[in-house]
Amino acid sequence: MPYYPREDKGQEIPYTLATRPEKLVMDYCHINIYEVQEMEIDVYLFFLREAMIFENSQTDEGREYLQNCWRIEQTKPDRQKLKEKYGK
């Protein structure tokens, strides 16, 4: 699941949603909650990841979030950008 810690904007709601991931999968797959609950865990996690990426790709803020997720997942240095920045 793409994750990047977001800065607190101070507009958090005072309640926590217990079924937010299920709602994402429901909307993405156009199915009901009972069908989501009957999914195999690997299928559910796949669609949860897909739904989260799709939802975030719809806004500029979401795309920035996904870019940051991708950036912190990288394990190899971008040698070309390092050469551009530092010479050598």
PyMOL Python script that loads the backbone (N, CA, C, O; Angstrom):
from pymol import cmd

cmd.read_pdbstr("""\
ATOM      1  N   MET A   1       0.844  -1.173   0.000  1.00  0.00           N
ATOM      2  CA  MET A   1       0.000   0.000   0.000  1.00  0.00           C
ATOM      3  C   MET A   1       0.892   1.240   0.000  1.00  0.00           C
ATOM      4  O   MET A   1       1.747   1.364   0.877  1.00  0.00           O
ATOM      5  N   PRO A   2       0.728   2.139  -0.928  1.00  0.00           N
ATOM      6  CA  PRO A   2       1.539   3.356  -0.898  1.00  0.00           C
ATOM      7  C   PRO A   2       1.279   4.146   0.372  1.00  0.00           C
ATOM      8  O   PRO A   2       0.128   4.375   0.743  1.00  0.00           O
ATOM      9  N   TYR A   3       2.350   4.563   1.040  1.00  0.00           N
ATOM     10  CA  TYR A   3       2.176   5.341   2.261  1.00  0.00           C
ATOM     11  C   TYR A   3       3.256   6.405   2.333  1.00  0.00           C
ATOM     12  O   TYR A   3       4.425   6.153   2.042  1.00  0.00           O
ATOM     13  N   TYR A   4       2.845   7.582   2.721  1.00  0.00           N
ATOM     14  CA  TYR A   4       3.743   8.698   2.963  1.00  0.00           C
ATOM     15  C   TYR A   4       3.102   9.516   4.062  1.00  0.00           C
ATOM     16  O   TYR A   4       1.931   9.876   3.943  1.00  0.00           O
ATOM     17  N   PRO A   5       3.828   9.828   5.137  1.00  0.00           N
ATOM     18  CA  PRO A   5       3.200  10.586   6.231  1.00  0.00           C
ATOM     19  C   PRO A   5       2.813  11.996   5.781  1.00  0.00           C
ATOM     20  O   PRO A   5       3.654  12.775   5.331  1.00  0.00           O
ATOM     21  N   ARG A   6       1.547  12.297   5.910  1.00  0.00           N
ATOM     22  CA  ARG A   6       1.063  13.621   5.516  1.00  0.00           C
ATOM     23  C   ARG A   6       1.198  14.590   6.677  1.00  0.00           C
ATOM     24  O   ARG A   6       1.146  14.200   7.844  1.00  0.00           O
ATOM     25  N   GLU A   7       1.370  15.839   6.341  1.00  0.00           N
ATOM     26  CA  GLU A   7       1.395  16.865   7.377  1.00  0.00           C
ATOM     27  C   GLU A   7      -0.022  17.101   7.852  1.00  0.00           C
ATOM     28  O   GLU A   7      -0.965  17.080   7.061  1.00  0.00           O
ATOM     29  N   ASP A   8      -0.168  17.327   9.151  1.00  0.00           N
ATOM     30  CA  ASP A   8      -1.491  17.578   9.714  1.00  0.00           C
ATOM     31  C   ASP A   8      -1.962  18.954   9.276  1.00  0.00           C
ATOM     32  O   ASP A   8      -1.313  19.962   9.555  1.00  0.00           O
ATOM     33  N   LYS A   9      -3.087  18.988   8.593  1.00  0.00           N
ATOM     34  CA  LYS A   9      -3.639  20.245   8.085  1.00  0.00           C
ATOM     35  C   LYS A   9      -4.519  20.936   9.124  1.00  0.00           C
ATOM     36  O   LYS A   9      -4.978  22.056   8.900  1.00  0.00           O
ATOM     37  N   GLY A  10      -4.760  20.268  10.274  1.00  0.00           N
ATOM     38  CA  GLY A  10      -5.591  20.865  11.301  1.00  0.00           C
ATOM     39  C   GLY A  10      -7.074  20.744  11.009  1.00  0.00           C
ATOM     40  O   GLY A  10      -7.880  21.343  11.721  1.00  0.00           O
ATOM     41  N   GLN A  11      -7.465  19.993   9.988  1.00  0.00           N
ATOM     42  CA  GLN A  11      -8.864  19.856   9.628  1.00  0.00           C
ATOM     43  C   GLN A  11      -9.332  18.420   9.786  1.00  0.00           C
ATOM     44  O   GLN A  11     -10.231  17.971   9.075  1.00  0.00           O
ATOM     45  N   GLU A  12      -8.723  17.700  10.717  1.00  0.00           N
ATOM     46  CA  GLU A  12      -9.100  16.316  10.936  1.00  0.00           C
ATOM     47  C   GLU A  12     -10.487  16.252  11.560  1.00  0.00           C
ATOM     48  O   GLU A  12     -10.875  17.119  12.343  1.00  0.00           O
ATOM     49  N   ILE A  13     -11.225  15.208  11.196  1.00  0.00           N
ATOM     50  CA  ILE A  13     -12.537  15.015  11.793  1.00  0.00           C
ATOM     51  C   ILE A  13     -12.360  14.295  13.125  1.00  0.00           C
ATOM     52  O   ILE A  13     -11.411  13.525  13.271  1.00  0.00           O
ATOM     53  N   PRO A  14     -13.230  14.516  14.090  1.00  0.00           N
ATOM     54  CA  PRO A  14     -13.044  13.930  15.421  1.00  0.00           C
ATOM     55  C   PRO A  14     -13.466  12.466  15.526  1.00  0.00           C
ATOM     56  O   PRO A  14     -13.486  11.914  16.626  1.00  0.00           O
ATOM     57  N   TYR A  15     -13.797  11.839  14.431  1.00  0.00           N
ATOM     58  CA  TYR A  15     -14.226  10.441  14.433  1.00  0.00           C
ATOM     59  C   TYR A  15     -13.295   9.625  13.549  1.00  0.00           C
ATOM     60  O   TYR A  15     -12.736  10.137  12.579  1.00  0.00           O
ATOM     61  N   THR A  16     -13.134   8.363  13.889  1.00  0.00           N
ATOM     62  CA  THR A  16     -12.356   7.484  13.026  1.00  0.00           C
ATOM     63  C   THR A  16     -13.314   6.576  12.264  1.00  0.00           C
ATOM     64  O   THR A  16     -14.312   6.105  12.810  1.00  0.00           O
ATOM     65  N   LEU A  17     -13.002   6.344  11.027  1.00  0.00           N
ATOM     66  CA  LEU A  17     -13.833   5.501  10.177  1.00  0.00           C
ATOM     67  C   LEU A  17     -13.320   4.064  10.234  1.00  0.00           C
ATOM     68  O   LEU A  17     -12.151   3.806   9.947  1.00  0.00           O
ATOM     69  N   ALA A  18     -14.180   3.148  10.599  1.00  0.00           N
ATOM     70  CA  ALA A  18     -13.777   1.747  10.730  1.00  0.00           C
ATOM     71  C   ALA A  18     -13.836   1.002   9.401  1.00  0.00           C
ATOM     72  O   ALA A  18     -13.176  -0.025   9.244  1.00  0.00           O
ATOM     73  N   THR A  19     -14.613   1.499   8.445  1.00  0.00           N
ATOM     74  CA  THR A  19     -14.799   0.760   7.193  1.00  0.00           C
ATOM     75  C   THR A  19     -14.328   1.542   5.965  1.00  0.00           C
ATOM     76  O   THR A  19     -14.789   1.273   4.856  1.00  0.00           O
ATOM     77  N   ARG A  20     -13.435   2.487   6.142  1.00  0.00           N
ATOM     78  CA  ARG A  20     -12.945   3.280   5.019  1.00  0.00           C
ATOM     79  C   ARG A  20     -12.299   2.415   3.930  1.00  0.00           C
ATOM     80  O   ARG A  20     -12.591   2.611   2.750  1.00  0.00           O
ATOM     81  N   PRO A  21     -11.431   1.465   4.293  1.00  0.00           N
ATOM     82  CA  PRO A  21     -10.843   0.630   3.233  1.00  0.00           C
ATOM     83  C   PRO A  21     -11.900  -0.170   2.464  1.00  0.00           C
ATOM     84  O   PRO A  21     -11.817  -0.303   1.243  1.00  0.00           O
ATOM     85  N   GLU A  22     -12.880  -0.694   3.176  1.00  0.00           N
ATOM     86  CA  GLU A  22     -13.934  -1.453   2.516  1.00  0.00           C
ATOM     87  C   GLU A  22     -14.731  -0.567   1.565  1.00  0.00           C
ATOM     88  O   GLU A  22     -15.115  -0.997   0.477  1.00  0.00           O
ATOM     89  N   LYS A  23     -14.977   0.674   1.985  1.00  0.00           N
ATOM     90  CA  LYS A  23     -15.715   1.618   1.141  1.00  0.00           C
ATOM     91  C   LYS A  23     -14.940   1.915  -0.143  1.00  0.00           C
ATOM     92  O   LYS A  23     -15.533   2.009  -1.218  1.00  0.00           O
ATOM     93  N   LEU A  24     -13.636   2.061  -0.035  1.00  0.00           N
ATOM     94  CA  LEU A  24     -12.824   2.285  -1.226  1.00  0.00           C
ATOM     95  C   LEU A  24     -12.966   1.124  -2.215  1.00  0.00           C
ATOM     96  O   LEU A  24     -13.155   1.342  -3.412  1.00  0.00           O
ATOM     97  N   VAL A  25     -12.874  -0.115  -1.706  1.00  0.00           N
ATOM     98  CA  VAL A  25     -12.988  -1.289  -2.563  1.00  0.00           C
ATOM     99  C   VAL A  25     -14.398  -1.394  -3.141  1.00  0.00           C
ATOM    100  O   VAL A  25     -14.565  -1.724  -4.315  1.00  0.00           O
ATOM    101  N   MET A  26     -15.405  -1.115  -2.324  1.00  0.00           N
ATOM    102  CA  MET A  26     -16.795  -1.169  -2.800  1.00  0.00           C
ATOM    103  C   MET A  26     -17.007  -0.233  -3.981  1.00  0.00           C
ATOM    104  O   MET A  26     -17.558  -0.625  -5.009  1.00  0.00           O
ATOM    105  N   ASP A  27     -16.565   0.998  -3.819  1.00  0.00           N
ATOM    106  CA  ASP A  27     -16.756   1.993  -4.879  1.00  0.00           C
ATOM    107  C   ASP A  27     -15.937   1.652  -6.118  1.00  0.00           C
ATOM    108  O   ASP A  27     -16.412   1.816  -7.242  1.00  0.00           O
ATOM    109  N   TYR A  28     -14.721   1.185  -5.920  1.00  0.00           N
ATOM    110  CA  TYR A  28     -13.838   0.876  -7.046  1.00  0.00           C
ATOM    111  C   TYR A  28     -14.355  -0.319  -7.842  1.00  0.00           C
ATOM    112  O   TYR A  28     -14.314  -0.313  -9.073  1.00  0.00           O
ATOM    113  N   CYS A  29     -14.839  -1.340  -7.146  1.00  0.00           N
ATOM    114  CA  CYS A  29     -15.281  -2.576  -7.813  1.00  0.00           C
ATOM    115  C   CYS A  29     -16.779  -2.600  -8.099  1.00  0.00           C
ATOM    116  O   CYS A  29     -17.266  -3.526  -8.748  1.00  0.00           O
ATOM    117  N   HIS A  30     -17.515  -1.598  -7.626  1.00  0.00           N
ATOM    118  CA  HIS A  30     -18.970  -1.539  -7.810  1.00  0.00           C
ATOM    119  C   HIS A  30     -19.650  -2.793  -7.246  1.00  0.00           C
ATOM    120  O   HIS A  30     -20.458  -3.443  -7.910  1.00  0.00           O
ATOM    121  N   ILE A  31     -19.294  -3.103  -6.005  1.00  0.00           N
ATOM    122  CA  ILE A  31     -19.899  -4.242  -5.312  1.00  0.00           C
ATOM    123  C   ILE A  31     -20.382  -3.786  -3.945  1.00  0.00           C
ATOM    124  O   ILE A  31     -20.131  -2.649  -3.549  1.00  0.00           O
ATOM    125  N   ASN A  32     -21.076  -4.665  -3.217  1.00  0.00           N
ATOM    126  CA  ASN A  32     -21.567  -4.274  -1.892  1.00  0.00           C
ATOM    127  C   ASN A  32     -20.631  -4.790  -0.800  1.00  0.00           C
ATOM    128  O   ASN A  32     -19.693  -5.542  -1.066  1.00  0.00           O
ATOM    129  N   ILE A  33     -20.907  -4.370   0.428  1.00  0.00           N
ATOM    130  CA  ILE A  33     -20.030  -4.691   1.553  1.00  0.00           C
ATOM    131  C   ILE A  33     -19.913  -6.190   1.788  1.00  0.00           C
ATOM    132  O   ILE A  33     -18.860  -6.678   2.198  1.00  0.00           O
ATOM    133  N   TYR A  34     -20.983  -6.913   1.530  1.00  0.00           N
ATOM    134  CA  TYR A  34     -20.961  -8.357   1.763  1.00  0.00           C
ATOM    135  C   TYR A  34     -20.048  -9.066   0.764  1.00  0.00           C
ATOM    136  O   TYR A  34     -19.382 -10.043   1.107  1.00  0.00           O
ATOM    137  N   GLU A  35     -20.022  -8.571  -0.465  1.00  0.00           N
ATOM    138  CA  GLU A  35     -19.116  -9.138  -1.460  1.00  0.00           C
ATOM    139  C   GLU A  35     -17.656  -8.828  -1.112  1.00  0.00           C
ATOM    140  O   GLU A  35     -16.767  -9.645  -1.352  1.00  0.00           O
ATOM    141  N   VAL A  36     -17.426  -7.658  -0.554  1.00  0.00           N
ATOM    142  CA  VAL A  36     -16.076  -7.298  -0.126  1.00  0.00           C
ATOM    143  C   VAL A  36     -15.637  -8.236   1.001  1.00  0.00           C
ATOM    144  O   VAL A  36     -14.508  -8.728   1.002  1.00  0.00           O
ATOM    145  N   GLN A  37     -16.523  -8.478   1.944  1.00  0.00           N
ATOM    146  CA  GLN A  37     -16.182  -9.337   3.077  1.00  0.00           C
ATOM    147  C   GLN A  37     -15.942 -10.784   2.669  1.00  0.00           C
ATOM    148  O   GLN A  37     -15.254 -11.517   3.380  1.00  0.00           O
ATOM    149  N   GLU A  38     -16.490 -11.204   1.551  1.00  0.00           N
ATOM    150  CA  GLU A  38     -16.307 -12.574   1.079  1.00  0.00           C
ATOM    151  C   GLU A  38     -15.059 -12.745   0.206  1.00  0.00           C
ATOM    152  O   GLU A  38     -14.713 -13.865  -0.168  1.00  0.00           O
ATOM    153  N   MET A  39     -14.388 -11.640  -0.118  1.00  0.00           N
ATOM    154  CA  MET A  39     -13.189 -11.711  -0.965  1.00  0.00           C
ATOM    155  C   MET A  39     -12.058 -12.434  -0.232  1.00  0.00           C
ATOM    156  O   MET A  39     -11.941 -12.373   0.992  1.00  0.00           O
ATOM    157  N   GLU A  40     -11.239 -13.114  -1.016  1.00  0.00           N
ATOM    158  CA  GLU A  40      -9.993 -13.662  -0.475  1.00  0.00           C
ATOM    159  C   GLU A  40      -9.118 -12.468  -0.080  1.00  0.00           C
ATOM    160  O   GLU A  40      -9.190 -11.412  -0.710  1.00  0.00           O
ATOM    161  N   ILE A  41      -8.301 -12.630   0.949  1.00  0.00           N
ATOM    162  CA  ILE A  41      -7.521 -11.507   1.466  1.00  0.00           C
ATOM    163  C   ILE A  41      -6.559 -10.938   0.425  1.00  0.00           C
ATOM    164  O   ILE A  41      -6.382  -9.721   0.354  1.00  0.00           O
ATOM    165  N   ASP A  42      -5.943 -11.788  -0.373  1.00  0.00           N
ATOM    166  CA  ASP A  42      -5.003 -11.269  -1.367  1.00  0.00           C
ATOM    167  C   ASP A  42      -5.722 -10.476  -2.455  1.00  0.00           C
ATOM    168  O   ASP A  42      -5.188  -9.482  -2.946  1.00  0.00           O
ATOM    169  N   VAL A  43      -6.911 -10.898  -2.832  1.00  0.00           N
ATOM    170  CA  VAL A  43      -7.707 -10.167  -3.825  1.00  0.00           C
ATOM    171  C   VAL A  43      -8.153  -8.831  -3.242  1.00  0.00           C
ATOM    172  O   VAL A  43      -8.087  -7.795  -3.904  1.00  0.00           O
ATOM    173  N   TYR A  44      -8.613  -8.874  -1.981  1.00  0.00           N
ATOM    174  CA  TYR A  44      -9.051  -7.650  -1.301  1.00  0.00           C
ATOM    175  C   TYR A  44      -7.903  -6.642  -1.228  1.00  0.00           C
ATOM    176  O   TYR A  44      -8.091  -5.472  -1.560  1.00  0.00           O
ATOM    177  N   LEU A  45      -6.727  -7.079  -0.801  1.00  0.00           N
ATOM    178  CA  LEU A  45      -5.589  -6.166  -0.682  1.00  0.00           C
ATOM    179  C   LEU A  45      -5.155  -5.613  -2.033  1.00  0.00           C
ATOM    180  O   LEU A  45      -4.745  -4.456  -2.131  1.00  0.00           O
ATOM    181  N   PHE A  46      -5.244  -6.437  -3.073  1.00  0.00           N
ATOM    182  CA  PHE A  46      -4.932  -5.948  -4.420  1.00  0.00           C
ATOM    183  C   PHE A  46      -5.885  -4.820  -4.817  1.00  0.00           C
ATOM    184  O   PHE A  46      -5.449  -3.761  -5.267  1.00  0.00           O
ATOM    185  N   PHE A  47      -7.191  -5.056  -4.646  1.00  0.00           N
ATOM    186  CA  PHE A  47      -8.162  -4.025  -5.028  1.00  0.00           C
ATOM    187  C   PHE A  47      -8.097  -2.807  -4.118  1.00  0.00           C
ATOM    188  O   PHE A  47      -8.369  -1.692  -4.564  1.00  0.00           O
ATOM    189  N   LEU A  48      -7.741  -2.998  -2.853  1.00  0.00           N
ATOM    190  CA  LEU A  48      -7.572  -1.855  -1.950  1.00  0.00           C
ATOM    191  C   LEU A  48      -6.435  -0.972  -2.439  1.00  0.00           C
ATOM    192  O   LEU A  48      -6.563   0.252  -2.465  1.00  0.00           O
ATOM    193  N   ARG A  49      -5.325  -1.586  -2.827  1.00  0.00           N
ATOM    194  CA  ARG A  49      -4.193  -0.827  -3.351  1.00  0.00           C
ATOM    195  C   ARG A  49      -4.592  -0.088  -4.631  1.00  0.00           C
ATOM    196  O   ARG A  49      -4.313   1.102  -4.780  1.00  0.00           O
ATOM    197  N   GLU A  50      -5.240  -0.794  -5.542  1.00  0.00           N
ATOM    198  CA  GLU A  50      -5.671  -0.187  -6.796  1.00  0.00           C
ATOM    199  C   GLU A  50      -6.637   0.975  -6.548  1.00  0.00           C
ATOM    200  O   GLU A  50      -6.519   2.031  -7.171  1.00  0.00           O
ATOM    201  N   ALA A  51      -7.590   0.775  -5.635  1.00  0.00           N
ATOM    202  CA  ALA A  51      -8.580   1.817  -5.333  1.00  0.00           C
ATOM    203  C   ALA A  51      -7.921   3.037  -4.717  1.00  0.00           C
ATOM    204  O   ALA A  51      -8.279   4.169  -5.041  1.00  0.00           O
ATOM    205  N   MET A  52      -6.960   2.814  -3.831  1.00  0.00           N
ATOM    206  CA  MET A  52      -6.281   3.934  -3.198  1.00  0.00           C
ATOM    207  C   MET A  52      -5.481   4.735  -4.222  1.00  0.00           C
ATOM    208  O   MET A  52      -5.513   5.965  -4.220  1.00  0.00           O
ATOM    209  N   ILE A  53      -4.763   4.029  -5.099  1.00  0.00           N
ATOM    210  CA  ILE A  53      -3.986   4.724  -6.132  1.00  0.00           C
ATOM    211  C   ILE A  53      -4.919   5.482  -7.071  1.00  0.00           C
ATOM    212  O   ILE A  53      -4.649   6.631  -7.418  1.00  0.00           O
ATOM    213  N   PHE A  54      -6.011   4.849  -7.482  1.00  0.00           N
ATOM    214  CA  PHE A  54      -6.961   5.512  -8.375  1.00  0.00           C
ATOM    215  C   PHE A  54      -7.549   6.755  -7.721  1.00  0.00           C
ATOM    216  O   PHE A  54      -7.613   7.812  -8.349  1.00  0.00           O
ATOM    217  N   GLU A  55      -7.979   6.641  -6.467  1.00  0.00           N
ATOM    218  CA  GLU A  55      -8.588   7.788  -5.787  1.00  0.00           C
ATOM    219  C   GLU A  55      -7.598   8.938  -5.642  1.00  0.00           C
ATOM    220  O   GLU A  55      -7.954  10.097  -5.855  1.00  0.00           O
ATOM    221  N   ASN A  56      -6.363   8.622  -5.283  1.00  0.00           N
ATOM    222  CA  ASN A  56      -5.366   9.679  -5.109  1.00  0.00           C
ATOM    223  C   ASN A  56      -4.930  10.291  -6.430  1.00  0.00           C
ATOM    224  O   ASN A  56      -4.497  11.443  -6.455  1.00  0.00           O
ATOM    225  N   SER A  57      -5.032   9.558  -7.515  1.00  0.00           N
ATOM    226  CA  SER A  57      -4.605  10.101  -8.803  1.00  0.00           C
ATOM    227  C   SER A  57      -5.598  11.109  -9.374  1.00  0.00           C
ATOM    228  O   SER A  57      -5.330  11.706 -10.416  1.00  0.00           O
ATOM    229  N   GLN A  58      -6.720  11.308  -8.724  1.00  0.00           N
ATOM    230  CA  GLN A  58      -7.747  12.215  -9.230  1.00  0.00           C
ATOM    231  C   GLN A  58      -7.517  13.682  -8.862  1.00  0.00           C
ATOM    232  O   GLN A  58      -8.126  14.567  -9.464  1.00  0.00           O
ATOM    233  N   THR A  59      -6.646  13.952  -7.882  1.00  0.00           N
ATOM    234  CA  THR A  59      -6.409  15.334  -7.458  1.00  0.00           C
ATOM    235  C   THR A  59      -4.913  15.649  -7.493  1.00  0.00           C
ATOM    236  O   THR A  59      -4.080  14.743  -7.465  1.00  0.00           O
ATOM    237  N   ASP A  60      -4.583  16.932  -7.553  1.00  0.00           N
ATOM    238  CA  ASP A  60      -3.180  17.342  -7.523  1.00  0.00           C
ATOM    239  C   ASP A  60      -2.529  16.929  -6.210  1.00  0.00           C
ATOM    240  O   ASP A  60      -1.405  16.428  -6.200  1.00  0.00           O
ATOM    241  N   GLU A  61      -3.235  17.139  -5.100  1.00  0.00           N
ATOM    242  CA  GLU A  61      -2.709  16.762  -3.789  1.00  0.00           C
ATOM    243  C   GLU A  61      -2.481  15.247  -3.711  1.00  0.00           C
ATOM    244  O   GLU A  61      -1.481  14.791  -3.156  1.00  0.00           O
ATOM    245  N   GLY A  62      -3.402  14.487  -4.264  1.00  0.00           N
ATOM    246  CA  GLY A  62      -3.268  13.037  -4.273  1.00  0.00           C
ATOM    247  C   GLY A  62      -2.111  12.570  -5.133  1.00  0.00           C
ATOM    248  O   GLY A  62      -1.398  11.639  -4.758  1.00  0.00           O
ATOM    249  N   ARG A  63      -1.912  13.205  -6.284  1.00  0.00           N
ATOM    250  CA  ARG A  63      -0.790  12.843  -7.149  1.00  0.00           C
ATOM    251  C   ARG A  63       0.541  13.169  -6.468  1.00  0.00           C
ATOM    252  O   ARG A  63       1.511  12.421  -6.596  1.00  0.00           O
ATOM    253  N   GLU A  64       0.580  14.278  -5.754  1.00  0.00           N
ATOM    254  CA  GLU A  64       1.791  14.619  -5.009  1.00  0.00           C
ATOM    255  C   GLU A  64       2.055  13.563  -3.930  1.00  0.00           C
ATOM    256  O   GLU A  64       3.196  13.151  -3.721  1.00  0.00           O
ATOM    257  N   TYR A  65       1.009  13.139  -3.260  1.00  0.00           N
ATOM    258  CA  TYR A  65       1.124  12.091  -2.247  1.00  0.00           C
ATOM    259  C   TYR A  65       1.685  10.808  -2.859  1.00  0.00           C
ATOM    260  O   TYR A  65       2.579  10.188  -2.282  1.00  0.00           O
ATOM    261  N   LEU A  66       1.167  10.406  -4.024  1.00  0.00           N
ATOM    262  CA  LEU A  66       1.651   9.201  -4.683  1.00  0.00           C
ATOM    263  C   LEU A  66       3.100   9.349  -5.131  1.00  0.00           C
ATOM    264  O   LEU A  66       3.872   8.394  -5.039  1.00  0.00           O
ATOM    265  N   GLN A  67       3.482  10.533  -5.614  1.00  0.00           N
ATOM    266  CA  GLN A  67       4.879  10.770  -6.001  1.00  0.00           C
ATOM    267  C   GLN A  67       5.794  10.621  -4.790  1.00  0.00           C
ATOM    268  O   GLN A  67       6.870  10.031  -4.889  1.00  0.00           O
ATOM    269  N   ASN A  68       5.362  11.161  -3.635  1.00  0.00           N
ATOM    270  CA  ASN A  68       6.161  11.036  -2.417  1.00  0.00           C
ATOM    271  C   ASN A  68       6.244   9.580  -1.965  1.00  0.00           C
ATOM    272  O   ASN A  68       7.295   9.137  -1.501  1.00  0.00           O
ATOM    273  N   CYS A  69       5.154   8.836  -2.094  1.00  0.00           N
ATOM    274  CA  CYS A  69       5.166   7.404  -1.760  1.00  0.00           C
ATOM    275  C   CYS A  69       6.181   6.674  -2.624  1.00  0.00           C
ATOM    276  O   CYS A  69       6.987   5.888  -2.126  1.00  0.00           O
ATOM    277  N   TRP A  70       6.132   6.938  -3.905  1.00  0.00           N
ATOM    278  CA  TRP A  70       7.046   6.279  -4.831  1.00  0.00           C
ATOM    279  C   TRP A  70       8.498   6.634  -4.497  1.00  0.00           C
ATOM    280  O   TRP A  70       9.381   5.777  -4.506  1.00  0.00           O
ATOM    281  N   ARG A  71       8.719   7.915  -4.204  1.00  0.00           N
ATOM    282  CA  ARG A  71      10.079   8.394  -3.930  1.00  0.00           C
ATOM    283  C   ARG A  71      10.677   7.704  -2.714  1.00  0.00           C
ATOM    284  O   ARG A  71      11.842   7.307  -2.752  1.00  0.00           O
ATOM    285  N   ILE A  72       9.912   7.550  -1.631  1.00  0.00           N
ATOM    286  CA  ILE A  72      10.496   6.946  -0.430  1.00  0.00           C
ATOM    287  C   ILE A  72      10.597   5.420  -0.527  1.00  0.00           C
ATOM    288  O   ILE A  72      11.249   4.793   0.308  1.00  0.00           O
ATOM    289  N   GLU A  73       9.960   4.818  -1.535  1.00  0.00           N
ATOM    290  CA  GLU A  73      10.087   3.372  -1.749  1.00  0.00           C
ATOM    291  C   GLU A  73      11.354   3.011  -2.518  1.00  0.00           C
ATOM    292  O   GLU A  73      11.744   1.844  -2.539  1.00  0.00           O
ATOM    293  N   GLN A  74      11.999   3.983  -3.147  1.00  0.00           N
ATOM    294  CA  GLN A  74      13.162   3.705  -3.985  1.00  0.00           C
ATOM    295  C   GLN A  74      14.352   3.315  -3.113  1.00  0.00           C
ATOM    296  O   GLN A  74      14.611   3.933  -2.080  1.00  0.00           O
ATOM    297  N   THR A  75      15.072   2.278  -3.547  1.00  0.00           N
ATOM    298  CA  THR A  75      16.223   1.799  -2.778  1.00  0.00           C
ATOM    299  C   THR A  75      17.539   2.045  -3.502  1.00  0.00           C
ATOM    300  O   THR A  75      18.606   1.937  -2.898  1.00  0.00           O
ATOM    301  N   LYS A  76      17.478   2.374  -4.789  1.00  0.00           N
ATOM    302  CA  LYS A  76      18.688   2.638  -5.554  1.00  0.00           C
ATOM    303  C   LYS A  76      18.782   4.134  -5.840  1.00  0.00           C
ATOM    304  O   LYS A  76      17.770   4.771  -6.130  1.00  0.00           O
ATOM    305  N   PRO A  77      19.989   4.701  -5.762  1.00  0.00           N
ATOM    306  CA  PRO A  77      20.139   6.134  -6.030  1.00  0.00           C
ATOM    307  C   PRO A  77      19.926   6.455  -7.503  1.00  0.00           C
ATOM    308  O   PRO A  77      20.232   5.643  -8.376  1.00  0.00           O
ATOM    309  N   ASP A  78      19.407   7.629  -7.766  1.00  0.00           N
ATOM    310  CA  ASP A  78      19.257   8.111  -9.136  1.00  0.00           C
ATOM    311  C   ASP A  78      20.582   8.772  -9.512  1.00  0.00           C
ATOM    312  O   ASP A  78      20.791   9.963  -9.282  1.00  0.00           O
ATOM    313  N   ARG A  79      21.460   7.973 -10.090  1.00  0.00           N
ATOM    314  CA  ARG A  79      22.815   8.439 -10.372  1.00  0.00           C
ATOM    315  C   ARG A  79      22.852   9.622 -11.345  1.00  0.00           C
ATOM    316  O   ARG A  79      23.703  10.503 -11.226  1.00  0.00           O
ATOM    317  N   GLN A  80      21.931   9.635 -12.298  1.00  0.00           N
ATOM    318  CA  GLN A  80      21.898  10.736 -13.268  1.00  0.00           C
ATOM    319  C   GLN A  80      21.593  12.058 -12.568  1.00  0.00           C
ATOM    320  O   GLN A  80      22.249  13.065 -12.837  1.00  0.00           O
ATOM    321  N   LYS A  81      20.613  12.064 -11.682  1.00  0.00           N
ATOM    322  CA  LYS A  81      20.275  13.308 -10.978  1.00  0.00           C
ATOM    323  C   LYS A  81      21.383  13.718 -10.020  1.00  0.00           C
ATOM    324  O   LYS A  81      21.629  14.909  -9.829  1.00  0.00           O
ATOM    325  N   LEU A  82      22.055  12.738  -9.415  1.00  0.00           N
ATOM    326  CA  LEU A  82      23.185  13.070  -8.545  1.00  0.00           C
ATOM    327  C   LEU A  82      24.311  13.713  -9.348  1.00  0.00           C
ATOM    328  O   LEU A  82      24.938  14.662  -8.877  1.00  0.00           O
ATOM    329  N   LYS A  83      24.578  13.204 -10.561  1.00  0.00           N
ATOM    330  CA  LYS A  83      25.618  13.779 -11.409  1.00  0.00           C
ATOM    331  C   LYS A  83      25.247  15.190 -11.821  1.00  0.00           C
ATOM    332  O   LYS A  83      26.103  16.074 -11.854  1.00  0.00           O
ATOM    333  N   GLU A  84      23.962  15.412 -12.138  1.00  0.00           N
ATOM    334  CA  GLU A  84      23.507  16.748 -12.532  1.00  0.00           C
ATOM    335  C   GLU A  84      23.661  17.739 -11.373  1.00  0.00           C
ATOM    336  O   GLU A  84      24.044  18.891 -11.576  1.00  0.00           O
ATOM    337  N   LYS A  85      23.362  17.281 -10.172  1.00  0.00           N
ATOM    338  CA  LYS A  85      23.395  18.198  -9.028  1.00  0.00           C
ATOM    339  C   LYS A  85      24.807  18.457  -8.523  1.00  0.00           C
ATOM    340  O   LYS A  85      25.139  19.589  -8.169  1.00  0.00           O
ATOM    341  N   TYR A  86      25.641  17.423  -8.484  1.00  0.00           N
ATOM    342  CA  TYR A  86      26.945  17.561  -7.862  1.00  0.00           C
ATOM    343  C   TYR A  86      28.112  17.515  -8.846  1.00  0.00           C
ATOM    344  O   TYR A  86      29.267  17.582  -8.426  1.00  0.00           O
ATOM    345  N   GLY A  87      27.838  17.404 -10.130  1.00  0.00           N
ATOM    346  CA  GLY A  87      28.911  17.343 -11.108  1.00  0.00           C
ATOM    347  C   GLY A  87      29.442  15.912 -11.231  1.00  0.00           C
ATOM    348  O   GLY A  87      28.655  14.968 -11.186  1.00  0.00           O
ATOM    349  N   LYS A  88      30.688  15.739 -11.377  1.00  0.00           N
ATOM    350  CA  LYS A  88      31.357  14.446 -11.492  1.00  0.00           C
ATOM    351  C   LYS A  88      30.697  13.579 -12.500  1.00  0.00           C
ATOM    352  O   LYS A  88      31.134  12.450 -12.723  1.00  0.00           O
TER     353      LYS A  88
END
""", "prot")
cmd.dss("prot")
cmd.show_as("cartoon", "prot")
cmd.util.cbc("prot")
cmd.orient("prot")
